[in-house]
Amino acid sequence: MQTLHQYMFIPMDCSSSVESYQSPYRILLTAASLIPISHYFFWFLFICLVFLYNFLEIHIIQDLFTGFRGQPVCLTFNSCSDVYQEVVSKCRILHGRYLTTPWLSSPHIQTAFLSLFDWRPAFHYRRQLFRLSDGGTVALDWLMSSNVTEASFQSKNTITEDDKTPVVVVIPGLTSDSADAYVKHCAFKMAKCGWNVVVSNHRGLGGISITSDCFYNAGWTEDIRKVIDHLHHRFPEAPLFVVGTSIGANVLVKYLGEDGINSPIAGAAAICSPWDLLICDRFINRRAIQKFYNKALTFGLKGYAQLHQLVLSRLADWEGILKSRSVRDFDNYATRVLGKFETVDAYYRHSSSSTFVGNVMVPLLCISALDDPVCTREAIPWDECRANKNIVLATTRHGGHLAYYQGITAKSLWWVGAVHEFFSVLHSSSLIRRKKEAQMQSFHLISPPESSIDQGPYLNITEDGMVAAVADEQTNIEEVNTEPMIQSDKNKDVISETQGSDRVMGERTHLTDESPQHPGQDVNDIIIPKRRYMDQLSRQSRKSIWLLAYIAIVTTWPLVGPALTLFFKKRFRNGLAGISRTAPR
């Protein structure tokens, strides 16, 4: 008790106790000052790495957990598709996996590396200037298989008209040309495997000036249509294959949908297509990293405009072009004005290829990456591709925009090998032969659908109403190289081009009064069905007459019925009176 009493009366230093409890932050600061500065640097670096890992969408940890085996390629196709059954089912690459180069395990790093630091193949094109009917000029850069093979010194760098070597046409993306890395990867791979390659540069690109008041855009298909028609008629024995990349893929799919079965292409591939420009425009302004791509694309478009200032300053709003801060601004001040669209959204809707997917009649392989930082997965027309038997859609989880690097050295692109394998199997299949037969039948049975592009430069309407090809506006070829690329006489070339254009006009328009008839078809096969339809119409008309009569009687009976009753009663009474008078008594 005494001890307890002593403890109860022990004086306490209240001021020191309160001070110790009121300064916990001082204790924390004192403890923090004891931590080495190197530890802080380590944690700061760790937080930055976590932020960059998520911001740049790096996936090397996921690849590590999968044992660096990659992700399987997802194929979307119609269950009745002959393209899949006869071609894609035999493609080993499309049924395998895609693994990104480990030190490029990010769609943004891949895309940036493709534009800035890529190791592109070293070779030289042979340029050919293609003069269009409106005065424009397109640069066609050729890479023959003989230029990159070991036997190049034994063969001439020429293509004859009866050459059966397949020709691959490459359509670059927005503000890209034949010198870009992914284009050179594709051209070198195809030429190395024995195919002739030609890159169709857009107007004003590839070092060529604008020679008319017409510019290209994301929905302008007339240039590639003329280039393909020229190549088809100049080399009729060579199968044509086309590869479109980015905006070039959008142009390709739109062209295939416009021409349908009339396209002379044997096979096509669309790589990283934007599909729906309106959705991609919304996507590219959504996040901070997408806005960076928007700035980069705008910088490229403004650089393109600077090259052709003399023409653009006269046709478009040059001050608006200079102050453009986004692709949409540039399209508002330049593309919309040059294309004569009311609004930018109207231009995007008109130029989007997603609405033309259902009309594609050519075997088409579409490749898209789900992590594409420019062309979002939200714009991919999954259902439309699945409904079309001519399309196979291959999607990968990673790949970036046109990058698709593979291997530890990152010297090859996965999509280039996939496209080459697809074209090779397609070229050896029976689909090409059946497509030619279908084209021949369609020319006899039905008139091809008209393209949405104005066909004015092709036709000349005379005073008597006849339509003929304009000889003065035919496409001309100007060779830049000192050595001619094509071994043929100049006069023969002009005649063949004129005849080829006449054949195209004959296929696209039917000006005779007689309906097209299939060879060997009997006249009775056309008359008998018409008689059957006339009989059905006559029977239906008789039924309609009796029905109208019934309706008329029912509706007028309340008025006509009493009058008829009185009339017949009066006649009945008069008849009875006459009988009674004449009866014998």
C-alpha positions in Angstrom: 0.0 0.0 0.0 2.8 2.4 0.7 4.5 1.7 -2.6 1.2 2.2 -4.4 0.7 5.4 -2.5 4.2 6.6 -3.5 3.5 5.9 -7.2 0.2 7.8 -7.0 2.0 11.0 -5.8 5.0 10.9 -8.1 5.2 14.2 -10.0 5.1 13.8 -13.9 6.7 16.1 -16.4 3.6 16.8 -18.5 5.2 19.3 -20.8 7.8 16.8 -22.1 5.1 14.0 -22.5 2.9 16.2 -24.6 5.8 17.4 -26.7 6.8 13.8 -27.4 3.3 12.9 -28.5 2.7 16.0 -30.6 5.8 15.6 -32.9 5.4 12.3 -34.6 6.5 13.8 -38.0 9.8 14.9 -36.4 10.4 11.3 -35.5 9.6 10.2 -39.0 11.9 12.8 -40.5 14.6 11.8 -38.1 14.2 8.1 -39.2 14.0 9.1 -42.9 17.3 11.0 -42.6 19.0 7.8 -41.5 18.1 6.0 -44.8 20.9 6.2 -47.4 20.2 8.5 -50.3 20.9 5.6 -52.7 17.9 3.8 -51.4 15.7 6.8 -52.3 17.1 6.8 -55.8 16.4 3.1 -56.2 12.8 3.5 -55.2 12.3 6.6 -57.4 13.7 4.6 -60.3 11.5 1.7 -59.5 8.3 3.9 -59.5 9.4 5.4 -62.8 9.9 2.0 -64.3 6.4 0.9 -63.2 4.9 4.0 -64.6 6.7 3.6 -68.0 5.9 -0.1 -68.0 2.2 0.7 -67.9 2.3 3.9 -70.0 4.3 2.3 -72.8 2.3 -0.9 -72.5 5.4 -3.1 -72.2 4.6 -6.8 -72.0 8.0 -8.5 -71.5 6.8 -9.9 -68.1 3.8 -11.5 -69.8 6.2 -12.9 -72.4 8.4 -14.2 -69.7 5.5 -16.0 -68.0 4.6 -17.7 -71.3 8.2 -18.9 -71.8 8.7 -16.5 -74.7 6.5 -18.7 -76.9 4.4 -15.8 -78.1 0.7 -15.4 -78.5 -1.3 -17.5 -81.0 -2.7 -15.8 -84.1 -6.5 -15.4 -84.0 -8.2 -16.1 -87.3 -11.7 -14.8 -88.2 -13.3 -16.2 -91.3 -16.5 -17.7 -92.7 -17.0 -21.4 -92.1 -17.7 -21.9 -95.8 -14.7 -19.9 -97.0 -12.7 -21.4 -99.8 -10.0 -18.9 -99.1 -9.5 -20.5 -95.7 -10.0 -24.1 -96.8 -7.6 -24.0 -99.8 -5.1 -21.3 -98.8 -5.0 -20.1 -95.2 -5.3 -23.6 -93.8 -2.0 -24.4 -95.5 -0.2 -21.4 -94.1 2.0 -22.4 -91.2 2.8 -18.8 -90.1 -0.9 -17.8 -89.7 -1.5 -20.9 -87.6 1.5 -20.3 -85.4 2.4 -17.8 -82.8 3.9 -14.3 -82.9 6.6 -13.3 -80.4 7.8 -9.8 -80.3 11.5 -9.1 -80.1 12.1 -9.1 -76.3 13.9 -5.7 -76.2 11.1 -4.2 -78.2 8.2 -5.6 -76.2 6.0 -2.6 -76.5 3.8 -1.4 -79.4 5.1 2.2 -78.9 8.7 1.2 -78.8 8.2 -1.0 -81.9 6.5 1.7 -83.9 9.1 4.3 -82.9 11.9 2.0 -83.8 10.4 1.3 -87.2 10.4 5.0 -88.0 13.7 6.1 -86.4 16.2 3.3 -86.0 15.3 0.5 -88.3 17.9 -1.5 -90.2 16.2 -1.6 -93.6 17.5 -3.7 -96.5 20.0 -2.0 -98.9 18.9 -2.0 -102.5 18.0 0.5 -105.2 14.7 0.8 -107.1 14.2 1.5 -110.8 11.8 4.4 -111.2 9.1 4.7 -113.7 6.9 7.8 -114.0 3.2 7.0 -114.6 1.3 9.9 -116.2 -2.4 10.1 -115.3 -5.2 11.4 -117.4 -5.8 14.5 -115.3 -2.1 15.5 -115.6 -1.0 14.0 -112.3 2.1 12.0 -111.9 2.7 8.8 -109.9 6.2 7.4 -109.2 6.3 3.6 -109.7 9.5 2.2 -108.1 10.3 -1.3 -109.4 12.4 -4.0 -107.7 12.8 -7.0 -110.0 13.7 -10.4 -108.6 16.8 -10.4 -110.7 18.1 -7.3 -108.8 18.4 -9.2 -105.5 19.1 -12.8 -106.5 22.4 -14.4 -107.1 21.8 -14.7 -110.8 21.2 -11.0 -111.3 24.4 -10.5 -113.4 23.1 -13.1 -115.9 19.6 -11.6 -116.5 18.5 -8.3 -117.9 16.5 -5.8 -115.7 13.5 -6.0 -118.0 10.0 -7.4 -118.0 8.5 -8.7 -121.2 4.8 -8.6 -122.0 4.5 -12.4 -121.9 6.3 -12.7 -118.5 4.4 -14.9 -116.1 6.3 -13.9 -113.0 3.8 -12.6 -110.4 3.8 -8.8 -109.7 3.3 -7.5 -106.2 2.0 -3.9 -106.0 2.7 -2.2 -102.6 0.6 0.8 -101.5 2.4 2.8 -98.7 0.7 4.5 -95.8 0.1 8.2 -95.0 3.0 10.4 -96.1 5.1 7.3 -96.7 6.8 6.2 -99.9 9.1 3.5 -101.2 12.0 4.5 -99.0 10.2 3.8 -95.7 11.5 0.8 -93.7 8.5 -1.4 -93.8 8.0 -0.9 -97.5 11.6 -1.9 -98.2 11.2 -4.9 -96.0 8.2 -6.1 -97.9 9.7 -5.3 -101.3 13.0 -7.1 -100.6 11.3 -10.2 -99.2 9.0 -10.6 -102.2 11.8 -9.9 -104.7 14.2 -12.3 -102.9 11.6 -15.1 -103.3 11.4 -14.6 -107.1 8.5 -12.0 -107.4 8.6 -8.7 -109.2 7.7 -5.8 -106.9 6.4 -2.3 -107.8 5.7 0.4 -105.2 2.9 2.8 -106.2 3.8 6.0 -104.4 1.0 8.5 -103.7 0.9 11.8 -105.6 3.4 14.2 -104.4 5.5 11.6 -102.6 8.7 9.8 -103.5 10.4 13.0 -104.7 7.8 13.8 -107.3 6.1 17.2 -107.6 2.4 17.7 -107.9 1.6 18.2 -111.6 -2.2 18.8 -111.3 -4.8 20.2 -109.0 -5.7 16.7 -107.7 -4.3 15.3 -104.4 -4.6 11.9 -102.8 -6.5 11.2 -99.6 -7.6 8.2 -97.5 -10.5 7.3 -99.8 -9.0 8.2 -103.2 -9.0 4.9 -105.2 -8.7 6.3 -108.8 -4.9 6.3 -108.9 -4.5 2.7 -107.8 -7.3 1.7 -110.1 -5.5 3.2 -113.1 -2.1 1.7 -112.0 -3.5 -1.8 -111.6 -5.4 -1.6 -115.0 -2.2 -0.4 -116.7 -0.1 -3.3 -115.2 -2.8 -5.8 -116.0 -3.0 -4.8 -119.7 0.8 -4.3 -120.0 1.5 -7.7 -118.5 -1.6 -9.8 -119.0 0.1 -13.1 -118.2 1.5 -12.0 -114.8 -0.8 -12.5 -111.8 -1.2 -9.3 -109.8 -1.1 -9.2 -106.0 -1.5 -6.1 -103.9 -0.3 -5.2 -100.4 -1.8 -2.1 -98.7 -0.4 -0.8 -95.5 -2.1 1.6 -93.1 -3.9 4.2 -95.1 -2.9 2.3 -98.2 -4.8 -0.7 -96.8 -7.9 1.4 -96.4 -7.5 2.6 -100.1 -7.0 -1.1 -101.2 -10.1 -2.5 -99.4 -12.2 0.4 -100.6 -11.0 -0.2 -104.2 -11.8 -3.9 -104.0 -15.2 -3.2 -102.6 -16.0 -0.7 -105.4 -14.8 -2.9 -108.3 -15.9 -6.2 -106.9 -15.5 -9.1 -109.4 -14.2 -6.7 -112.1 -10.8 -6.2 -110.3 -8.0 -8.0 -112.1 -6.2 -8.7 -108.8 -5.5 -12.3 -108.0 -5.0 -11.7 -104.2 -4.6 -8.9 -101.8 -3.4 -8.2 -98.2 -4.4 -5.3 -96.0 -2.0 -4.6 -93.1 -3.0 -2.5 -90.1 -5.9 -0.8 -91.9 -7.7 2.0 -90.0 -11.1 0.6 -91.3 -13.2 3.4 -89.8 -11.6 6.8 -90.0 -14.2 8.4 -87.7 -13.5 6.0 -84.9 -9.7 6.3 -85.4 -10.0 10.1 -85.2 -11.8 9.8 -81.8 -9.2 7.3 -80.6 -6.1 9.3 -81.6 -7.3 12.1 -79.4 -8.2 10.0 -76.4 -5.0 9.4 -74.3 -1.8 11.4 -73.9 0.3 8.9 -75.8 -2.2 8.8 -78.7 -2.1 12.6 -78.9 1.7 12.2 -79.4 1.0 10.1 -82.5 -1.5 12.7 -83.6 1.2 15.4 -83.4 3.7 13.2 -85.2 1.3 12.6 -88.1 0.3 16.2 -88.3 4.0 17.1 -88.5 4.4 14.7 -91.5 1.3 16.1 -93.2 2.5 19.7 -92.8 5.9 18.7 -94.2 4.1 17.2 -97.2 2.2 20.4 -97.6 5.4 22.4 -97.5 6.7 20.5 -100.4 3.8 21.5 -102.5 3.1 25.0 -101.2 2.7 26.6 -104.6 -0.3 24.4 -105.4 -1.8 24.0 -101.9 -1.7 27.7 -101.1 -3.8 28.3 -104.2 -6.4 25.5 -103.6 -6.7 25.3 -99.8 -6.5 27.4 -96.7 -2.8 27.8 -96.3 -2.9 29.8 -93.1 -5.1 27.1 -91.6 -2.7 24.4 -92.7 0.2 26.2 -91.0 -1.6 26.5 -87.7 -2.9 22.9 -87.7 -2.3 21.1 -84.4 -3.9 17.8 -85.3 -4.7 15.5 -88.2 -8.3 16.7 -88.0 -7.2 20.3 -88.3 -5.2 19.5 -91.4 -8.1 17.6 -92.9 -10.4 20.5 -92.2 -8.2 23.1 -93.9 -6.7 21.0 -96.7 -8.1 17.5 -97.3 -11.8 18.4 -97.0 -11.4 21.4 -99.2 -9.4 19.6 -101.9 -11.9 16.6 -101.8 -14.9 19.0 -101.8 -16.5 17.6 -98.7 -18.8 19.7 -96.6 -17.4 18.5 -93.2 -14.4 16.5 -91.9 -16.8 13.8 -90.6 -18.4 13.6 -94.1 -14.9 13.0 -95.5 -14.2 10.3 -92.9 -17.4 8.5 -93.5 -17.1 8.6 -97.2 -13.5 7.3 -97.1 -13.8 4.6 -94.6 -13.3 1.1 -96.0 -15.4 -0.7 -93.4 -18.6 -0.1 -95.5 -17.0 -1.8 -98.5 -15.9 -5.0 -96.9 -19.0 -6.9 -97.9 -18.4 -6.3 -101.6 -14.8 -7.6 -101.7 -14.7 -10.4 -104.3 -10.9 -11.1 -104.2 -9.1 -13.3 -101.8 -8.1 -10.9 -99.1 -5.9 -11.4 -96.0 -6.3 -8.7 -93.3 -3.7 -8.4 -90.5 -4.2 -6.2 -87.5 -2.6 -5.9 -84.1 -4.9 -5.4 -81.1 -2.4 -3.1 -79.4 -2.0 -0.9 -82.5 -1.5 2.6 -81.1 -2.8 4.4 -84.3 -5.5 2.1 -85.7 -7.6 1.0 -82.8 -9.2 -2.5 -82.5 -12.5 -0.8 -82.0 -12.7 0.0 -85.7 -12.1 -3.6 -86.9 -15.2 -4.9 -88.8 -15.3 -8.4 -87.2 -18.8 -9.4 -88.3 -18.4 -8.0 -91.9 -15.1 -10.0 -92.3 -16.7 -13.1 -90.9 -19.7 -12.8 -93.3 -17.5 -12.4 -96.4 -16.2 -15.7 -97.8 -13.3 -14.0 -99.5 -11.8 -12.5 -96.4 -9.7 -14.0 -93.6 -8.9 -11.7 -90.7 -5.8 -12.4 -88.7 -5.4 -10.5 -85.4 -2.4 -10.7 -83.0 -2.3 -9.5 -79.4 0.9 -7.5 -80.0 2.7 -6.0 -83.0 2.3 -2.2 -82.9 1.6 -0.3 -86.1 3.2 -2.0 -89.0 6.1 -3.0 -86.9 5.8 -6.7 -86.0 9.5 -7.3 -85.2 10.6 -10.8 -84.5 13.8 -12.5 -83.6 16.5 -11.3 -81.2 18.1 -9.1 -83.9 14.8 -7.5 -85.1 15.8 -7.7 -88.7 12.6 -9.1 -90.1 8.8 -8.3 -89.9 6.4 -11.0 -89.1 3.6 -9.7 -91.3 5.9 -9.7 -94.4 6.5 -13.5 -94.1 2.8 -14.1 -93.5 1.8 -12.2 -96.6 4.4 -13.9 -98.7 3.3 -17.3 -97.6 -0.4 -16.4 -98.2 0.4 -15.2 -101.7 2.5 -18.2 -102.5 -0.1 -20.7 -101.5 -2.8 -18.7 -103.3 -0.8 -18.5 -106.5 -0.5 -22.3 -106.6 -4.2 -22.9 -105.7 -7.2 -23.2 -108.0 -8.9 -20.0 -106.7 -7.1 -17.9 -109.3 -8.4 -20.0 -112.2 -11.9 -20.0 -110.9 -11.8 -16.2 -110.4 -10.9 -15.8 -114.1 -13.8 -18.0 -115.1 -16.2 -16.0 -112.8 -15.0 -12.8 -114.4 -15.6 -14.1 -117.9 -19.1 -15.2 -117.0 -19.9 -11.9 -115.2 -19.0 -9.9 -118.3 -21.6 -11.9 -120.3 -24.4 -12.1 -117.7 -24.6 -8.8 -115.9 -23.3 -5.3 -116.2 -20.6 -4.5 -113.6 -21.6 -2.1 -110.8 -20.6 1.5 -111.4 -17.8 2.8 -109.2 -18.4 5.7 -106.8 -15.5 7.5 -108.4 -16.2 9.8 -111.2 -15.3 8.1 -114.5 -15.1 11.4 -116.5 -11.5 11.2 -117.5 -12.1 7.8 -119.1 -15.1 8.7 -121.4 -16.0 11.2 -124.1 -19.7 11.8 -124.9 -20.3 12.9 -128.5 -23.2 14.8 -129.9 -25.0 11.6 -131.1 -25.0 10.2 -127.6 -22.3 7.5 -128.2 -19.6 6.9 -125.6 -16.0 6.3 -126.6 -12.6 6.2 -125.0 -10.6 9.4 -125.3 -7.4 8.7 -127.2 -5.8 11.9 -126.2 -6.3 11.3 -122.5 -4.9 7.8 -122.3 -2.2 7.1 -119.7 1.3 7.7 -120.8 4.5 6.2 -119.5 7.7 8.2 -119.0 10.9 6.3 -118.3 13.4 8.0 -116.1 16.1 5.3 -116.4 18.5 5.4 -119.2 17.9 1.7 -119.9 14.3 0.9 -120.9 12.5 -1.4 -118.5 10.1 -2.9 -121.0 11.3 -4.4 -124.3 8.7 -3.3 -126.8 8.3 -0.8 -129.6 7.0 2.7 -128.7 4.2 2.7 -131.3 3.2 -0.8 -130.2 3.0 0.4 -126.6 0.6 3.2 -127.6 -1.6 0.9 -129.5 -1.7 -1.7 -126.8 -2.6 0.8 -124.2 -5.4 2.3 -126.3 -6.8 -1.1 -127.0 -6.5 -2.1 -123.3 -8.5 1.0 -122.2 -11.1 0.3 -124.8 -11.5 -3.2 -123.4 -11.9 -1.7 -119.9 -14.6 0.6 -121.1 -16.3 -2.2 -122.9 -16.4 -4.2 -119.7 -17.6 -1.4 -117.5 -20.5 -0.2 -119.7 -23.1 -1.9 -121.8 -24.5 0.5 -124.4 -26.4 -1.8 -126.7 -30.2 -2.3 -126.5 -30.0 -6.1 -126.5 -29.8 -7.7 -123.1 -26.6 -9.7 -122.4 -27.1 -13.4 -123.0 -25.0 -16.3 -121.9 -23.3 -18.2 -124.7 -25.4 -21.3 -125.7 -28.5 -20.1 -123.9 -31.8 -20.8 -125.8 -34.3 -18.1 -126.5 -37.1 -20.2 -125.0 -35.2 -20.1 -121.7 -35.9 -16.4 -121.6 -39.4 -16.3 -123.1 -41.0 -19.1 -121.1 -40.3 -17.6 -117.7 -41.7 -14.3 -119.0 -44.9 -16.0 -120.1 -45.2 -17.7 -116.7 -44.9 -14.4 -115.0 -47.5 -12.8 -117.3 -50.0 -15.6 -116.5 -49.4 -15.1 -112.8 -50.0 -11.4 -113.1 -53.2 -12.0 -115.1 -54.6 -14.4 -112.5 -53.8 -12.0 -109.8 -55.5 -9.2 -111.7 -58.7 -11.3 -112.1 -58.7 -12.0 -108.4 -58.3 -8.3 -107.7 -61.3 -7.4 -109.9 -63.6 -9.9 -108.2 -62.4 -8.6 -104.8 -63.1 -5.0 -105.8 -66.6 -6.0 -107.0 -67.4 -7.8 -103.7 -66.2 -4.7 -101.8 -68.4 -2.4 -103.9 -71.5 -4.6 -103.4 -71.0 -4.8 -99.7 -70.4 -1.1 -99.2 -73.4 0.0 -101.5 -75.9 -2.6 -100.3 -77.5 -0.4 -97.6 -78.6 2.0 -100.3 -79.1 -0.2 -103.4 -80.7 -3.1 -101.4 -84.0 -1.4 -100.5 -84.4 0.0 -104.0 -83.9 -3.4 -105.6 -86.4 -5.0 -103.1 -89.1 -2.5 -104.0 -88.3 -2.9 -107.7 -88.6 -6.7 -107.6 -91.8 -6.6 -105.4 -93.5 -4.3 -107.9 -92.5 -6.5 -110.8 -93.7 -9.6 -108.9 -97.1 -8.0 -108.1 -97.6 -6.9 -111.7 -96.8 -10.4 -112.9 -99.3 -12.0 -110.5 -102.0 -9.6 -111.7 -101.4 -10.4 -115.3 -101.6 -14.1 -114.6 -104.8 -13.8 -112.7 -106.4 -11.9 -115.6 -105.4 -14.4 -118.3 -106.2 -17.5 -116.3 -109.4 -19.4 -117.5 -112.4 -19.2 -115.3 
